[in-house]
Amino acid sequence: MAPAMAAMAEMPKPVVLGSMASGLREVYESGRTKDMEWRQSQLRGLIRLLTDKEEEIFEALHEDLGKHRGESFRDELGILVKSVKYTLQNLKKWTAPEKAESPLVACPATAMVVPEPLGVVLIFSCWNLPLGLALEPLSGAIAAGNAVVLKPSELAPSTAAFLAANIPKYLDSRAVKVVLGGPNVGEELMEHRWDKVLFTGSARIGRIVMTKAAKHLTPVALELGSKCPCIVDWLDSKRDRQIAVNRIIGAKWSTCAGQACIAIDHIIVEERFAPILIELLKSTLKRFMAKPGGMARILNAKHFERLSGYLEDNRVAASVVHGGYVDPKTLKIEPTILLNPPVDSDVMTDEIFGPILPIITVKKTEDCIAYLKSKPKPLAIYAFTNNESLKRRIVEETSSGSVTFNDAVVQYALESVPFGGVGHSGFGQYHGKYSFELFSHKKAVFKRSFLIEFMFRYPPWDDSKIGTLRHVFSYNYILLFFNLLGFRR
């Protein structure tokens, strides 16, 4: 049976989803998933899955998106193995209680923050990085001690079928479930109570997820798309210019053909530098894309028609300075560069999510700050510049999920920094310790002794007690000490 057919055949009925959700809650309540050895064993199982099944993973990603093995390893498989190993190495430190300050007036006392799992969590992953966007958050949810349901995207059926077939072989099938199916299955899942939902995808579906989650007051984390801008400042060094162009191409056309939430959506550059930049992009694209396999294909006919529709707009077609060829048979769109397309055109108002790159010119690079502030907050802002003042202004005066200088997309591979959006690009952060924290509750634990009792905290009230409380709340412990001994000023 073909993977897509297998996925459809395994779509669960609502009654099955209901019993699965209640069964997972029983497993969680038994304490099974909270055990440190269980968490570590599941993470080791994920690493074995990724290493044992490398060839099958490459095949599934190629079937779904036409990705070359090199791109698949760079953007998904290699990053995942590194990330899960990092989590495994640091897990005991992350789960340890953190000491917190306790006020002197409460002594003897101790305060701490104890991370605890949320319970039973639901993860919706997306099709453009169908392995990474499924297993990266899954590893965090497991590390935090939760029972998990993973709903892979039906738009990447080969990868979804691979996950459904192999996760039960490597992970605890009683505590980690994979559910296949389309939007109707997703809607049915949201009818049940979860302790956290992570959704990666479009803002339109994100709103539906939040609406349904409100029924059970379920907390939601959303990782949504946006129009990630890239500022290209004037670079005096020819070497710096070439490196910048290499990295721009890698972050646009060599990242799932631009079908990534963190891919560069458009470039902002000074008028005087635009011709030089365009020529460098053209010549470098010719080198990078000389052989087959340099770029993934468009996901499906629907997405192909959306992208080719941008270029059918006569006003946009007039702005094409490179590329523009489309092939509906292979679902391929040539790397395409636009120069100053109309600001009200669909290509400039929609998230592009494909291999079309508009270039917008400004009089001065500094003008980009006002431009960025006038737009919804993006998932990422990129800037290629050696101007430290401009870097500082971008960090201080704009808002985005992340800011990366002199590179693009690579921030996704860092476990040491959080990944997530802000405002319209989403909320909730994960990767590394942040994945663990996304699926944890930080519980405050305060312990006091019976040794000392302060009666000023109780009625009957008088002004002297108010004075004492003032000292307590202002941490004026010396005056408090003398007051308690009966001295008055």
Salt bridges, closest charged atoms under 4 A:
GLU37 OE2 - ARG44 NH2 2.97
GLU55 OE1 - ARG69 NH1 2.75
GLU56 OE2 - LYS53 NZ 3.40
ASP75 OD1 - ARG74 NE 2.59
GLU76 OE2 - LYS67 NZ 2.75
GLU116 OE1 - LYS443 NZ 2.80
GLU154 OE1 - LYS151 NZ 3.23
ASP172 OD2 - ARG32 NE 2.53
ASP172 OD1 - ARG174 NE 3.83
GLU188 OE2 - HIS192 NE2 3.22
GLU191 OE2 - LYS212 NZ 3.06
GLU191 OE1 - LYS215 NZ 3.24
ASP195 OD2 - ARG25 NH1 2.97
ASP195 OD1 - ARG193 NH1 3.78
ASP265 OD1 - LYS227 NZ 2.68
ASP265 OD1 - HIS266 ND1 2.88
GLU270 OE1 - ARG272 NE 2.64
GLU271 OE2 - LYS363 NZ 3.43
GLU279 OE2 - LYS282 NZ 3.62
ASP313 OD2 - ARG315 NH2 3.65
ASP344 OD1 - ARG315 NH1 2.98
GLU388 OE2 - LYS391 NZ 3.08
GLU397 OE2 - ARG393 NE 2.86
ASP407 OD2 - ARG247 NE 3.98
GLU415 OE2 - LYS82 NZ 2.74
GLU437 OE2 - LYS433 NZ 3.84
GLU437 OE2 - LYS442 NZ 3.63
